[in-house]
């Protein structure tokens, strides 16, 4: 008798891979209630898991405390990580001067890759040129506003931040394209040089 079928051994038969388990909270609770529950967990209101479980009467809904506890720990961990990201994220004003440098670095890395597509190189070159031009235009605008006064500064800064956000989005797309290209190279067995 093999170990997989022998009831006296602790060996378990090889099982086919299964889909990742989802919490019963996703399937058993209405979305509006789950959203309120998530907010209470993230904001520690009430402060303990047991009190939250009781406040939302989850036992009556068929959610045992242990399942809720595992779910709540994940939600609280994600909320804490998001809060930390907000605290440590760079200010948009700090990002603009470094944006051309970041794009130039990505362009340099792409140029070192033998199989880098020309279209990606062209996109990164254009993004670098545009980011540099915007930075220069911002510096000129800032100087002009300093001498002429600040009467239209708010409107121009809003438009400027919109343009910066557009360039950040473009840079993110270029990064994703570059990472996809590297992934494709790695799948083929080649490595970027």
C-alpha positions, 0 to 999 in steps of 0.5 A, spaced: 500 500 500 502 506 498 503 512 503 498 516 499 493 511 500 495 508 507 491 511 513 496 510 518 501 515 515 501 522 515 502 523 507 497 526 503 496 525 496 498 530 491 492 534 490 491 538 483 492 546 484 486 550 487 484 557 486 486 562 491 482 562 497 477 568 498 474 570 504 467 568 506 466 575 507 467 577 500 461 572 498 457 572 504 456 580 506 453 585 502 458 590 499 455 596 502 456 592 509 463 590 507 465 597 506 463 599 512 466 593 516 473 595 512 472 602 514 471 600 521 477 595 521 482 600 518 480 606 523 480 601 529 473 603 531 471 599 535 479 598 537 478 590 538 477 585 532 472 582 537 468 588 538 468 589 531 465 582 530 460 583 535 458 590 532 457 588 525 453 581 528 458 577 524 456 571 527 449 571 526 451 572 518 455 565 519 462 569 519 466 565 525 471 570 529 477 566 526 475 567 519 473 574 521 480 575 524 484 573 519 480 577 514 481 583 519 488 583 520 489 583 512 485 589 511 488 593 517 495 591 514 493 594 507 490 600 511 497 601 515 501 600 508 497 605 504 498 610 510 505 609 510 505 610 503 502 617 503 506 619 509 513 617 505 510 619 498 514 625 494 511 631 494 509 633 487 513 639 487 519 635 489 518 630 483 518 635 477 525 637 478 527 629 478 522 627 473 527 628 467 533 625 471 528 619 472 526 618 464 533 619 462 535 613 467 530 609 464 532 611 457 539 609 458 537 602 461 533 601 455 539 603 450 543 598 454 539 593 452 541 590 445 534 588 443 530 594 445 525 596 440 526 603 437 519 605 438 520 605 446 527 608 445 523 614 441 518 614 446 523 615 452 527 620 448 520 624 447 518 624 454 525 626 456 525 632 451 518 634 453 519 633 461 525 637 460 522 643 456 516 643 461 521 643 467 525 649 463 518 652 462 516 652 469 523 655 471 521 661 466 514 661 469 516 662 476 521 667 474 516 671 470 511 670 476 516 673 481 517 679 477 510 680 475 507 678 481 503 672 483 496 674 480 495 668 476 499 663 479 494 659 482 491 658 475 497 656 471 500 652 477 493 648 476 494 647 469 502 645 470 500 640 475 495 637 470 501 637 465 506 634 470 501 628 472 500 627 464 507 626 464 508 622 470 502 617 467 506 617 460 513 615 464 509 610 468 506 607 461 514 607 458 516 603 465 511 598 464 512 597 457 520 596 458 518 591 464 514 587 459 519 587 454 524 585 459 520 579 461 519 577 454 526 577 453 527 573 460 521 568 457 525 567 451 531 566 455 535 572 453 538 577 458 538 584 456 545 587 456 
